Amino acid sequence: MTEARSSGQSARNALYRALRAAFRALPLDDATRDRWRARFLARGAAWAPAPDRGKAPSMHGAAQRPLLRADEAAIGHVPYRQQALPATLPATLVAFYLPQFHPIPENDRWWGKGFTEWRNVTRALPQFEGHVQPRLPADLGFYDLRDVDVMRQQAQLASEYGIGAFCFYFYWFAGQTLLEQPLRQWLADDRIELPFCLCWANENWARRWDGRDQDVLMAQQHSAEDDLAFIAHIAPYLRDRRALRVEGRPMLLVYRPSLMPDPAATAQRWRDWCRANDIGEIHLAYVQGFERPDPRDIGFDAAVEFPPNMSSPPSVTAAQTLINPEFAGDVVDWRALAADAAGRALPAYRLHPGVNPGWDNEPRRSGKGRVLWHASPRGYGDWLRRTIHERLAPVPASQRLVFINAWNEWAEGAVLEPDMRLGHAWLEATRQSLRAEPAATAVPAVVIHAFYVDVLSELLAQLKAAALGCRLVITTTADKAGDVQRCLDAQGLQGEVCVFANHGRDILPFLHVADRLLNEGVSLVLKLHTKRSLHRGDGDAWRQEMVGALLAPERASGIAAAFAQDPTLGLVAPEGHIQPLGFYWGANEARVHGLAARMGIEVPDTTKATFASGSMFWVRLDALRPLLDVHLRPSEFDAEAGQVDGTLAHAIERLFSLSTTASGYRVISAAGAVGAPEPKAGDYRYARRG
């Protein structure tokens, strides 16, 4: 019977995929396609195959280090900082805002006394390796929106980082509103300057949180009378001096116009009422969360994109190693969503584009969440910059609005507000995207990790002789910072000394610094460290051989010039030290595969893939984005115990080259970069195969 059921399910899945392919091939307009899809989801969603399952830990090798705490600052954490915005903003950024963070009697009745979204947020657990749950707030804390001062702080923070308005979800049910108190407070507090608009969430309020009609808690009752009652109720918001206006018209959004009996008639009633009641013309838009009709066909002025809805990024669930073996959710690739949306042409009708900083509704659907994986502040910033400066380039300045989903959807993982893991990184990416070009500098940086300070003077002397004219950053431990500064002074060099704990060898400090330098516009970095490898008798020779290949006066400027001349060049390592990955796995294979899955890259045929042994190299920082954008936690790195192999730092040594090639760049030797002869191939003297 089990085999028969399995065979039947396989046939059903194959039929579903065939029908889906045929449906996608039909020459339908977006509105028709969306309408048919919605009908299927309402009646035949059970036909859809279950999501792929992730890997059990036993199929993958040793699991990563466990999550020790959820409030740990990760690589890429950005603190609050003040910075002037461009004098003229290229677009108005509007962030969707959820007013759910305060208790109301209805939620007390439906979910338990004192319920707010924070209850969902804090119950979430990681379901697979690298899964970031729970996601916890930072500066603003677990706020209660009954406190108007919280909203003042939110408005101030949003303004500083380039958000031009909030779009509040508005919950109206035939004369009754839910969650309106924070909005009323905003309206009454004239000290809050940030503009706003409303989005009527005109669907039923259901227990599933997904807009479907199962287990309805409060139903909509659309009617002509309700249309007029609604517009009269929200009139104070439309009249307010801070109402977001498009070409002088206050803006109003509707979440799902298809749920209205006649959206065009509703739109006309609203327009007539506003003209007769001293509001004038309004800018009426709908949200493309479930449908995409031409807004003109339903009496509206515009549509608003709402990613990740209306998208189908490829599933990457099968590549994840499960922590919860019962996880039945879906993990899809956010990067595909961002790339597709950023490159989309605008339609013939008016469309306000949308951008999304990530999505993970695991807090609302324990063990069954939909996770958009591989989202990162840098990737989000790229998407937002392209949307502002490329997609909207043909649009008149007065019409350029970009909607961001969302400011504070904590239970759906779509958040710009500061969190404990990355701080203000999402907000900083928002602010920087308002500039047409990211920060950039042609000056290379040299990053040296100085654990053995007695070796540092040797490296600094070689750096001085190379005369690179570079920015110098030295990482070291607190007890050695004074000695490092004295070495700099003795050589007459200026450098930034960064103090880190003795944790993660040279790798963890480098990742911290590389992430910051990339954000600051540094393109090219030379990574060195005071390598001695005391477990070997030839550790000093190993270091000197590598440093000489990378930094000798006749080499250094030539390598830098090679990067300037060849945009495909990603990483240059010492000749003789680029080795086949499969020959020197050591105890690192499981960790390399696990971290590669988190990076969203594949480990290629290891008889052909290589790595830069010794972790000294020149690198284009953009080539390390897959690794940096994982935002590893320091606690994932092993405590220092004199290990010579098998730590996370050793695994990352093998991933620098894989990150480079996965990013579309080449890895070559220093000899190859300057046209010098390559050494003869042979056994690598500094490691044993295995």
Residue pairs with C-beta under 8 A, 6 or more apart in sequence:
12 47
12 49
13 49
16 47
16 48
16 49
17 49
23 33
23 36
23 37
26 33
28 36
30 292
30 293
31 291
31 292
31 293
31 294
31 297
34 290
34 291
34 292
34 293
34 310
35 258
35 291
38 258
38 290
38 291
41 212
42 212
42 213
50 328
51 315
51 317
51 328
51 329
51 330
51 331
52 315
52 317
52 318
52 330
53 317
53 318
53 322
53 327
53 328
54 128
54 317
54 318
54 319
54 320
54 321
54 322
54 327
54 331
55 318
55 319
55 320
55 321
55 322
56 321
56 322
56 325
57 63
57 321
57 322
59 321
60 321
60 590
60 593
60 594
61 589
61 590
61 591
61 593
61 594
62 590
62 591
63 129
63 321
63 323
63 594
64 129
64 130
64 321
64 591
64 594
64 595
64 636
64 648
65 635
65 636
65 637
65 638
65 648
67 126
68 635
69 635
70 133
70 134
70 135
70 136
70 420
71 136
71 420
71 421
72 420
72 421
72 633
72 634
72 635
73 420
73 421
73 422
73 423
73 634
74 421
74 422
74 631
74 632
74 633
74 634
75 508
75 511
75 512
75 515
75 628
75 630
75 631
75 632
75 633
75 634
76 376
76 377
76 422
76 425
76 515
76 628
76 629
76 631
77 421
77 422
77 423
77 425
78 377
78 422
78 423
78 424
78 425
78 428
78 519
79 423
79 424
80 139
80 418
80 423
80 424
81 424
81 428
82 160
83 431
85 162
85 431
85 434
86 434
86 435
89 162
89 164
89 434
90 388
90 389
90 392
90 397
90 400
90 434
90 436
91 388
91 392
91 400
91 401
91 402
91 434
92 164
92 165
92 244
92 400
92 401
92 402
93 162
93 163
93 164
93 165
93 384
93 401
93 402
93 404
93 430
93 434
94 163
94 164
94 165
94 166
94 167
94 197
94 244
94 352
94 401
94 402
94 403
94 404
95 158
95 163
95 165
95 166
95 167
95 403
95 404
95 406
95 407
95 416
96 166
96 167
96 169
96 199
96 403
96 404
96 405
96 406
96 407
96 409
97 166
97 167
97 168
97 169
97 196
97 406
97 407
97 408
98 117
98 169
98 406
98 407
98 408
98 409
99 145
99 168
99 169
99 179
99 180
99 181
99 182
99 183
100 116
100 117
100 179
101 116
101 117
101 118
101 143
101 144
101 145
101 408
102 116
102 144
102 145
102 146
102 179
102 181
102 182
103 113
103 114
103 115
103 116
104 178
104 179
104 181
106 178
106 217
106 218
107 115
107 116
108 114
108 115
110 207
110 217
111 119
112 119
116 144
117 410
117 411
118 142
118 410
120 363
120 364
120 411
121 134
121 135
121 136
121 363
121 410
121 411
122 134
122 136
123 134
123 363
123 366
124 133
124 134
124 135
124 362
124 363
124 366
125 133
125 134
125 323
125 324
125 362
125 366
126 132
126 133
126 323
126 324
127 133
127 322
127 323
127 324
127 327
127 329
127 362
127 367
127 369
127 371
128 320
128 321
128 322
128 323
128 324
128 327
128 331
129 320
129 321
129 322
129 323
129 594
129 597
129 598
130 320
130 597
130 598
130 630
131 320
131 323
131 362
131 371
132 360
132 421
133 360
133 362
133 363
134 363
135 360
135 410
135 413
135 415
135 419
135 421
136 419
136 420
136 421
137 143
137 410
137 417
137 418
137 419
137 420
138 417
138 418
138 419
138 420
138 423
139 157
139 417
139 418
139 424
140 150
140 153
140 154
140 157
140 417
140 418
143 150
144 150
145 151
145 181
145 182
145 185
146 181
146 182
146 185
148 182
148 185
148 186
148 189
151 182
151 185
151 186
151 189
151 192
152 189
152 191
152 192
154 166
154 407
154 408
154 417
155 166
155 192
155 193
155 194
157 417
157 418
157 427
158 166
158 194
158 407
158 416
159 193
159 194
160 431
161 416
161 424
161 427
161 428
161 430
161 431
162 430
162 431
162 433
162 434
163 194
163 404
163 407
163 416
163 430
164 194
164 195
164 244
165 194
165 195
165 196
165 197
165 244
166 194
166 195
166 196
166 197
166 407
167 196
167 197
167 198
167 199
167 244
167 253
167 403
168 182
168 183
168 186
168 196
168 197
168 198
168 199
169 179
169 199
169 201
169 255
170 177
170 180
170 183
170 198
170 199
170 200
170 201
170 234
171 177
171 178
171 179
171 180
171 201
171 205
172 200
172 202
172 230
172 233
172 234
173 205
173 218
173 219
173 220
173 221
174 220
174 221
174 223
174 226
174 229
175 226
175 229
176 218
177 233
178 205
178 218
183 198
183 237
186 192
186 196
187 236
187 237
187 240
192 242
193 242
194 242
195 242
195 243
195 244
195 245
196 237
196 240
196 242
196 243
196 244
197 237
197 243
197 244
197 250
197 251
197 252
197 253
198 234
198 237
198 252
198 253
199 253
199 254
199 255
199 287
200 230
200 252
200 253
200 254
200 255
201 255
202 220
202 222
202 254
202 255
202 256
202 257
202 259
202 260
203 211
203 220
203 255
203 256
203 259
204 213
204 216
204 217
204 218
204 219
204 220
205 216
205 217
205 218
205 219
206 212
206 213
206 214
206 215
206 216
206 217
207 214
207 215
207 216
207 217
208 214
208 215
209 361
209 364
209 365
211 256
211 289
211 290
220 259
222 259
222 260
222 261
222 266
223 261
224 265
224 266
224 269
227 265
227 266
227 269
227 270
228 269
228 273
231 269
231 270
231 273
231 274
232 273
232 277
234 252
235 274
235 277
235 279
237 243
238 250
238 252
238 274
238 279
238 282
239 250
239 278
239 279
243 250
243 251
244 250
244 251
245 251
245 283
246 283
246 301
246 302
246 398
246 399
246 401
247 283
247 398
247 399
248 281
249 280
249 281
249 282
249 283
250 279
250 282
250 283
251 282
251 283
251 284
251 285
252 270
252 282
252 283
252 284
252 285
253 285
253 286
253 287
253 304
254 260
254 263
254 284
254 285
254 286
254 287
254 300
255 286
255 287
255 289
256 286
256 287
256 289
256 290
256 291
257 263
257 266
257 286
257 291
257 293
257 298
257 300
258 290
258 291
258 293
260 266
263 286
263 298
263 299
263 300
264 297
264 298
264 299
265 299
266 299
267 284
267 298
267 299
267 300
268 299
270 282
270 284
271 281
271 282
271 284
274 280
274 281
274 282
275 281
283 301
283 302
284 295
284 299
284 300
284 301
284 302
285 295
285 300
285 301
285 302
285 303
285 304
285 352
286 295
286 298
286 300
286 303
286 304
287 303
287 304
287 306
288 303
288 304
288 305
288 306
288 309
288 310
288 354
289 306
289 309
289 310
290 309
290 310
292 303
292 310
293 303
294 347
294 348
294 349
295 301
295 302
295 303
295 349
295 350
296 349
301 350
302 349
302 350
302 351
302 352
303 349
303 350
303 351
303 352
304 351
304 352
304 354
304 403
305 341
305 351
305 352
305 353
305 354
305 403
306 354
306 403
306 405
307 337
307 341
307 354
307 355
307 356
307 405
308 334
308 337
308 356
308 359
308 372
308 405
311 337
311 340
311 341
312 332
313 332
313 333
313 334
313 335
313 336
313 337
313 340
313 372
314 332
314 333
314 336
315 330
315 331
315 332
315 333
316 331
316 332
316 333
316 373
316 374
316 600
317 329
317 330
317 331
317 332
319 597
320 331
320 373
320 597
321 594
321 597
324 367
326 367
327 367
327 368
328 367
328 368
329 362
329 365
329 367
329 368
329 369
329 370
329 371
330 370
330 371
331 371
331 373
332 370
332 371
332 372
332 373
333 372
333 373
333 374
333 600
334 356
334 358
334 359
334 372
334 373
334 374
334 375
334 379
335 374
335 375
335 379
335 600
337 356
337 372
338 356
338 375
338 379
338 380
338 382
338 383
341 353
341 354
341 355
341 383
341 387
342 382
342 383
342 386
342 387
342 390
342 391
343 386
344 391
346 353
346 391
346 392
346 394
346 395
350 399
352 401
352 402
352 403
353 387
353 391
353 392
353 402
353 403
354 402
354 403
354 404
354 405
355 380
355 383
355 384
355 387
355 402
355 403
355 404
355 405
356 372
356 375
356 380
356 404
356 405
356 414
357 375
357 377
357 380
357 404
357 405
357 414
357 415
357 416
357 426
358 372
358 375
358 380
358 413
358 414
358 415
359 370
359 371
359 372
359 375
359 412
359 413
359 414
360 369
360 370
360 371
360 372
360 412
360 413
361 369
361 370
361 411
361 412
361 413
362 369
362 371
362 413
363 369
363 410
363 411
363 412
363 413
364 411
364 412
371 413
372 413
373 600
374 599
374 600
374 629
376 625
376 629
376 631
377 422
377 425
377 426
377 428
377 429
378 429
378 518
378 519
378 625
378 628
378 629
379 629
380 426
380 429
381 429
381 430
381 432
381 433
381 438
384 402
384 404
384 429
384 430
384 433
385 432
385 433
385 435
385 436
385 438
387 402
388 400
388 402
388 433
388 434
389 436
392 400
392 402
404 416
404 430
405 414
406 412
406 414
406 415
406 416
407 415
407 416
407 417
408 415
408 416
408 417
409 415
410 417
415 426
416 426
416 427
416 430
417 426
417 427
418 424
418 427
421 631
421 633
422 631
428 519
432 438
432 439
438 521
439 519
439 520
439 521
440 521
440 523
441 520
441 521
441 522
441 523
442 523
442 564
443 469
443 470
443 471
443 522
444 468
444 470
444 471
444 522
444 523
444 524
444 525
444 526
444 560
445 470
445 471
445 472
445 473
445 517
445 522
445 524
445 525
445 526
446 463
446 468
446 470
446 471
446 472
446 473
446 525
446 526
446 528
447 473
447 474
447 475
447 510
447 513
447 514
447 517
447 525
447 526
447 527
447 528
448 456
448 459
448 460
448 463
448 472
448 473
448 474
448 475
448 528
448 529
448 530
449 474
449 475
449 476
449 505
449 506
449 509
449 510
449 528
449 529
449 530
450 456
450 474
450 475
450 476
450 480
450 484
450 487
450 529
450 530
451 476
451 477
451 480
451 502
451 505
451 506
451 529
451 530
452 530
452 532
453 476
453 480
453 483
453 484
453 487
453 530
455 530
455 531
455 532
455 543
456 474
456 484
456 487
456 530
457 487
457 490
457 491
459 528
459 530
459 547
459 551
460 487
460 488
460 491
460 493
461 491
462 547
462 551
462 552
463 470
463 472
463 493
463 551
464 491
464 492
464 493
465 553
466 551
466 552
466 553
466 556
466 557
467 553
467 557
468 526
468 556
468 557
468 560
470 526
471 496
471 522
472 488
472 493
472 494
472 495
472 496
473 495
473 496
473 498
473 513
473 517
474 484
474 488
474 495
474 496
474 497
474 498
475 498
475 499
475 500
475 506
475 509
475 510
475 512
475 513
476 484
476 497
476 498
476 499
476 500
477 499
477 500
477 501
477 502
478 499
481 497
481 499
484 497
485 497
488 494
488 495
488 497
498 509
498 512
498 513
500 508
500 509
500 512
501 634
502 640
503 634
503 637
503 639
503 640
504 511
504 634
504 637
504 648
504 649
505 529
505 640
505 647
505 649
506 527
506 529
506 531
506 615
506 649
507 615
507 637
507 648
507 649
507 652
507 653
508 634
508 637
508 649
510 527
510 529
511 627
511 628
511 632
511 652
514 525
514 621
514 624
514 628
515 628
517 525
517 621
518 621
518 622
518 624
518 625
518 628
522 621
523 563
523 620
523 621
523 622
524 560
524 563
524 618
524 619
524 620
524 621
525 618
525 619
525 621
526 550
526 551
526 556
526 617
526 618
527 615
527 616
527 617
527 618
527 619
528 547
528 550
528 551
528 616
529 615
529 616
530 543
531 539
531 542
531 543
531 546
531 614
531 616
532 539
532 540
532 543
533 539
533 542
533 543
535 644
536 542
536 686
538 685
538 686
542 614
542 686
543 614
543 616
545 574
545 576
545 577
546 574
546 577
546 614
546 616
547 616
548 555
548 574
549 555
549 574
549 575
549 576
549 577
549 669
549 670
549 671
550 556
550 559
550 572
550 574
550 616
550 617
550 618
550 670
554 674
555 670
555 674
558 673
558 674
559 572
559 618
559 670
559 673
559 674
560 618
562 569
562 572
562 673
562 674
563 569
563 572
563 618
563 620
568 664
568 665
568 666
569 620
569 665
569 666
569 668
569 673
570 619
570 620
570 622
570 623
570 660
570 661
570 663
570 664
570 665
570 666
570 667
571 612
571 617
571 618
571 619
571 620
571 623
571 656
571 657
571 660
571 665
571 666
571 667
571 668
572 617
572 618
572 619
572 667
572 668
572 669
572 670
572 672
572 673
573 612
573 616
573 617
573 618
573 657
573 667
573 668
573 669
573 670
574 612
574 614
574 616
574 617
574 669
574 670
575 669
575 670
575 671
575 672
575 676
575 678
575 679
576 669
576 679
576 684
577 612
577 613
577 614
577 684
577 686
578 610
578 611
578 612
578 613
578 657
578 667
578 669
579 610
579 611
579 613
579 684
579 687
580 606
580 607
580 608
580 609
580 610
581 603
581 606
581 609
581 610
581 611
581 654
581 657
581 658
582 606
582 607
582 609
583 684
583 689
584 611
584 613
584 684
584 687
584 688
584 689
584 690
585 592
585 606
585 690
586 645
586 646
586 650
586 687
586 690
587 645
587 646
587 650
588 645
588 646
588 650
588 651
588 654
591 646
591 648
591 650
591 651
592 603
592 651
592 654
592 655
592 658
593 603
595 630
595 648
595 651
595 652
595 655
596 602
596 603
596 655
596 658
598 630
599 626
599 627
599 629
599 630
599 655
599 659
599 662
600 626
601 626
601 658
601 659
601 662
602 662
603 609
603 658
604 658
604 661
609 657
609 658
609 661
610 657
610 667
611 653
611 654
611 655
611 656
611 657
611 658
612 653
612 656
612 657
612 667
613 653
613 684
613 686
613 687
614 653
614 686
615 653
615 656
617 656
618 670
618 673
619 656
619 660
620 660
620 665
621 628
622 663
622 665
623 659
623 660
623 663
623 665
624 656
624 659
624 660
624 663
625 659
625 663
626 659
626 662
626 663
627 652
627 655
627 656
627 659
632 648
636 648
637 647
637 648
637 649
638 647
638 648
638 649
643 650
657 667
660 666
660 667
661 667
669 678
670 676
671 677
671 678
671 679
672 678
683 689
